């Protein structure tokens, strides 16, 4: 086989690779610029289009510039928080790392070509002889090609392993998005719950102040006692204290939301109006939630991909102990590198087919295979543990969501009854048909009903989102339904 034949084979291989790239370039996401940056097409579309949430077709927008101009909605909070979250950025970088590793695996199918040019000065003298010294100066040039033709599937296994690890990185990024999204939405709901509690305490304080004013008027007319006024004053002081504590909790919740969004501590904004209570389809059977989580939860998907990558890694290591076939071609002009140049110009061509047959490596390959098998067992155990944790989370979140959903109607009826009772007692108190103790007791019952309503709403929102996140379903479409 001549050097020309070897070069023709290399050109043929490169032509096949170019044809494959051209076929894949039919995808609208592949452009000439992306081919220049990534000739082996290892970067997944997500790196070109941007990260998306489950069920989304568009990348996550950054809406930080709108902060402060309008009340912050839940969707805007999610956009702001996901744009610069450190864990999301780290998971995004991990995708790029695995895409580069896939490029290395694919590059093993292509030949490698090296060239060198050197300026050589060769001076030869003959001490004790009548021969004249000689000096030669010339350029030495060489070009060499190496190409692995056969390796019992080692490169294919490495390519498949790298592809599986890239899929695992993509799924891990989705899992990070889900976890971060759950944290961001939870912080937003905590702030909304604290705001609702503070507003409820404000209403309670206003009711207590109205009751005090009514008691004072009745005392001035001689229709009431001073003890009634003192009790109303005490109730107002307690209501003011409760309102002050609720305000402190609200400020703390807003500070935690600012931190979760990754914004400067001095950032100030208002929350959008309270969120609607959409029951969605939380009453689906538990088995349906478990099946959904087992098939689409990003953490389980990533763990499965890691098991597949470990299995391909074992194939790669096994192939290292098997024969391989390489072809090499070299051409040297005016000698080989780091050698003296000849007296006349020369051109040397070398073509070789080399069969590498591992005979004995000190049992290193055997132990590498055992290590790879142990890694497969480890990844399989991790898959079982991840699946167990995810499904256990689904079971608990499902029970919490069912309970919270049932409590919503009860808390609504309780609040409605307490409001009606207070309205009735207030009318009686204004006519003198009721005493201060009855109205204060009714006000306390209303405050408790308002607190229970706020608590049930918070429990429902939290349980609903935890169930969606546990099943791997939480996305922007679910957030939008909260408005």
TADALIN-V331462 format. One record per backbone hydrogen bond with DSSP energy under -1.0 kcal/mol. CO is the residue of the C=O (numbers start at 0). NH is the residue of the N-H. Records with the same first field share a line. If there is no record, write none. Layout:
CO = NH + NH
This chain:
1 = 5
2 = 6
3 = 7
4 = 8
5 = 9
6 = 10
7 = 11
8 = 12
9 = 13
10 = 14
11 = 15
12 = 16
13 = 17
14 = 18
15 = 19
16 = 20
17 = 21
18 = 22
19 = 23
20 = 24
22 = 25
23 = 26
26 = 29
30 = 34
31 = 35
32 = 36
33 = 37
37 = 40
43 = 46
44 = 47 + 48
45 = 49
50 = 59
52 = 55
62 = 65
63 = 66
65 = 68
71 = 271
72 = 76
73 = 77
74 = 78
75 = 79
76 = 80
77 = 81
78 = 82
84 = 88
85 = 89
86 = 90
87 = 91
88 = 92
89 = 93
90 = 94
91 = 95
92 = 96
93 = 97
94 = 98
95 = 99
96 = 100
97 = 101
98 = 102
99 = 103
100 = 104
101 = 105
102 = 106
105 = 108
106 = 109
111 = 145
113 = 143
115 = 141
117 = 139
119 = 137
121 = 135
123 = 133
125 = 128
133 = 123
135 = 121
137 = 119
139 = 117
140 = 332
141 = 115
142 = 330
143 = 113
144 = 328
145 = 111
146 = 326
149 = 324
150 = 153
152 = 156
153 = 157
154 = 158
155 = 159
156 = 160
157 = 161
158 = 162
159 = 163
160 = 164
161 = 165
162 = 166
163 = 167
164 = 168
165 = 169
166 = 170
167 = 171
168 = 172
169 = 173
170 = 174
171 = 175
172 = 176
173 = 177
174 = 178
175 = 179
176 = 180
177 = 181
178 = 182
179 = 183
180 = 184
181 = 185
182 = 186
183 = 187
184 = 188
185 = 189
186 = 190
187 = 191
188 = 192
189 = 193
190 = 194
191 = 195
192 = 196
193 = 197
194 = 198
195 = 199
196 = 200
197 = 201
198 = 202
199 = 203
200 = 204
201 = 205
202 = 206
203 = 207
204 = 208
205 = 209
206 = 210
207 = 211
208 = 212
209 = 213
210 = 214
211 = 215
212 = 216
213 = 217
214 = 218
215 = 219
216 = 220
217 = 222 + 223
224 = 228
225 = 229
226 = 230
227 = 231
228 = 232
229 = 233
230 = 234
231 = 235
232 = 236
233 = 237
234 = 238
235 = 239
236 = 240
237 = 241
238 = 242
239 = 243
240 = 244
241 = 245
242 = 246
243 = 247
244 = 248
245 = 249
246 = 250
247 = 251
248 = 252
249 = 253
250 = 254
251 = 255
252 = 256
253 = 257
254 = 258
255 = 259
256 = 260
257 = 262
258 = 261
263 = 266
269 = 71
275 = 277
278 = 281
280 = 283
284 = 288
285 = 289
286 = 290
287 = 291
288 = 292
289 = 293
290 = 294
291 = 295
292 = 296
296 = 300
297 = 301
298 = 302
299 = 303
300 = 304
301 = 305
302 = 306
303 = 307
304 = 308
305 = 309
306 = 310
307 = 311
308 = 312
309 = 313
310 = 314
311 = 315
312 = 316
313 = 317
314 = 318
317 = 320
318 = 321
323 = 355
324 = 148 + 149
325 = 353
326 = 146
327 = 351
328 = 144
329 = 349
330 = 142
331 = 347
332 = 140
335 = 338
345 = 333
347 = 331
349 = 329
351 = 327
353 = 325
355 = 323
362 = 366
363 = 367
364 = 368
365 = 369
366 = 370
367 = 371
368 = 372
369 = 373
370 = 374
371 = 375
372 = 376
373 = 377
374 = 378
375 = 379
376 = 380
377 = 381
378 = 382
379 = 383
380 = 384
381 = 385
382 = 386
383 = 387
384 = 388
385 = 389
386 = 390
387 = 391
388 = 392
389 = 393
390 = 394
391 = 395
392 = 396
393 = 397
394 = 398
395 = 399
396 = 400
397 = 401
398 = 402
399 = 403
400 = 404
401 = 405
402 = 406
403 = 407
405 = 409
406 = 410
407 = 411
408 = 412
409 = 413
410 = 414
411 = 415
412 = 416
413 = 417
414 = 418
415 = 419
416 = 420
417 = 421
418 = 422
419 = 423
420 = 424
421 = 425
422 = 426
423 = 427
424 = 428
425 = 429
426 = 430
427 = 432
428 = 431
434 = 438
435 = 439
436 = 440
437 = 441
438 = 442
439 = 443
440 = 444
441 = 445
442 = 446
443 = 447
444 = 448
445 = 449
446 = 450
447 = 451
448 = 452
449 = 453
450 = 454
451 = 455
452 = 456
453 = 457
454 = 458
455 = 459
456 = 460
457 = 461
458 = 462
459 = 463
460 = 464
461 = 465
462 = 466
463 = 467
464 = 468
465 = 469
466 = 470
467 = 472 + 473
468 = 471
474 = 478
475 = 479
476 = 480
478 = 481
479 = 482
481 = 275
